[in-house]
Amino acid sequence: MNTNQIKGCSFAFPEGLKVPAAAKSHPELVTELNFGEELTENNWLSELWQGKTVAELGCSLGLRAAYLAPCTRQIFCTDPDARRLSLARETFRLNQRRNVVVVDEIANEISTDVLFIDTRRYSDGSLPEFTAQAPLLIVAGPLPRSTASRVLEAGYEHLPQYHRAAVFEAPRRHHGVQ
């Protein structure tokens, strides 16, 4: 399998990731498989996810988490679509990603370092509640005004140096550091 070294992480190139057969034959899901060639565009996340516990809301088929799992301590994944969540579970099994856990929802009891939300997987009204439970919040996809308001109300501050997604940091007082 081809690998790529980035800041101490060894990634499988997208063509090295195994995808469930059911995803390859489903007309709606097969278009998401083209995303695989864009997985290397997620390399910038390795710096933010390295050695951390990550909660990914909107994991879809699990390709991003399967790709970045070698960098993380653990990833908790969920998606609003039960079929995609089942296929994500199979993606992680096929790729032997033992540090990725599929859950129906991210509970407040799950302590995470990074909360990653792909808003393309949620309508604004169905986006799960979140508070400043994670020191780092990354929002990929459109950032509706109501979601941005929720992020700021939760105490997060925008980090403008990132351009591929909206990245926010919770003030230190939210994670026990005064």
Summary of the structure (lengths in Angstrom):
residues: 178
radius of gyration: 15.7
end to end distance: 45.7
largest distance: 52.3
contacts: 534
relative contact order: 0.14
helix: 40%
strand: 21%
